[in-house]
Amino acid sequence: MTGRTWRAACPSCGAPVDFQSAASASAVCSYCRSTLVRDGEALRRIGQSAELFDDHTPLQLGAAGRYQGEPFTLLGRLQMAYEGGTWNEWHALFDNGRTGWLSEDNGAYVLAFDAPVPADAPQPGALRAGERRAVGGQAWEVASVQRAKLLAAQGELPAPPPRAAEFTVADLRSTRGEVATLDDADPARLGWSVGRAVALAELSMTGLSEESEKTLRGRSFECPHCGAPLTARLASTQSMVCGQCKAVVDLSAGVGADLAHYTQAQGHLDGGQPQIPLGSTGTLALGGEALPWQVVGYVERAELPEEAEDEQTFWREYLLYHRSAGFAFLVDADDGWSWARPITGVPERVGEHVKQDGVQYKPLYTYTGTVTYVLGEFYWRLQRDERTRNTDYRGLGAHARKRLNREAAGSEVTWSAGEALEAATVARAFRLPDDRLSALQRDTLPLGGGSGAGLLKPLLIFGLLVVIIVVLTQCGGDDCDELRSTFGAGSNEYRQCLQSGGGGTGMRTGGGAFGGFSTGGGHK
């Protein structure tokens, strides 16, 4: 950045207000929090900004980076809120005079730029999550539609911050990996911006807060249910679980005296811990270089039966965190282990199939899921008994190990992409004891899908039927030992087997879980 461009006195308190960009039209006084607009050679007060709550973001005013070779500096911030939590939008001023917005998006970041509003842009409130729309000559899929409001503003801004009590904001995503934002925060004109996902590491950021990249100094408070001391260690945490009483605490409005929470039934876990303990770190290559990923959250989920007589099935997801790569999910389902990460864009539809990054996927299952038990910290707000509508996809041909998942929850749709993992890879990555490997084994390989599998598939099916018949004829009514040793005495699978008299396996016959539970985290 070049030196200071313009300075004026705050009309409210007299403190100096500096503008580093001659193009900036508004600022918030750092002393009295007056919202100011430039009026010729003076400043005019139009209101007062609320005080920022400490959300422990690694970004701060003055932090600098580089995007596509062009330097930029963060000069201002809008702190926003919606039903699912909060997010920040940082005003990035480039040395070439261009203005951008660095925003949070599903535990990651998007760098977007304001653009002329397309003539055919609809009102954001007329959109619905999941629908496809042509806007500005391009196909988009609506990812979310939310009611939002401004909590606070800080620093230097290209325009006065939104003054409406509430406004509607819609996120749209394209097959080119773009995310567009449409809002009616300004009653006189719609807002339209288009951007792409970025990682802080690739932006070569300097001047981040002393707490580093989303890490770990922590926010301490008391559990609102039992009073036990709690510390939220990730800057982006929106929900966390009390280690003592297992209450789920909502931190989306900031740490304060009255924290919303709900209790959950205990006893789902054998000994109170998942098979990969919280806090464990494992080195995995999840679509890129091998990185150390830490387990920060654990979710047990259930597929809700479509018919009353259908058997309920379950799966588990571990929320992984790396300080510069963001978040990922390690998924443990009956048909195998896999990893998944939310994607910024949406796949291309090819008939009943979809195509992403040159790989074609076929749909496998569509099902309704719900969360049954959680531990740890999460970057979205958890809600009791929230239901999601999921569709799992598997790659075709040589890409049979690749996975896609579409998840719809409330007014948001999230796509995740990933790949199958061997149980041995998971065990090695997290340095689990050798005797734990057998408990991690799942049926990871599809029966078909590759060339030369035509004869193998019926043989495998026949062999599987023989094994099932033998097991059913030899096992007693209360013989659920295999499920107990695999999933634990407190697991959903084992308890369901006992309730069904020992005859049920608890194994998946319908839907899967190839994607992460990644609702929440919209970014504008």
Secondary structure by P-SEA (a helix, b strand, c coil): cccccccccccccccbbbbccccccccccccccccccccccccccccccccccccccccccccccccccbbbbbcbbbbbbccccbbbbbbcccccbbbbbbcccccbbbbbbbcccccccccccccccccccccccbbbbbcbbbbbbbcccccccccccccccbbbbbbbbcccbbbbbbbcccccbbbbbbbbbbbcccccccccccccccccbbbbbccccccccccccccccccccccccbbbbbcccccccccccccccccccccccccccccbbbbbbccccbbbbbbcbbbbbbbccccccbbbbbbbbbbbbbccccbbbbcccccccbbbbbbcbbbbbcccbbbcccbbbbbcccbbbbbcccccccccccccbbbbbbbbbbbcccccccbbbbbbcccbbbbbbbbbbbaaaaaaaaccccccccccccccccccccccaaaaaaaaaaaaaaaaaaaaaccccccaaaaaaacccccaaaaaaaaacccccccccccccccccccccccc
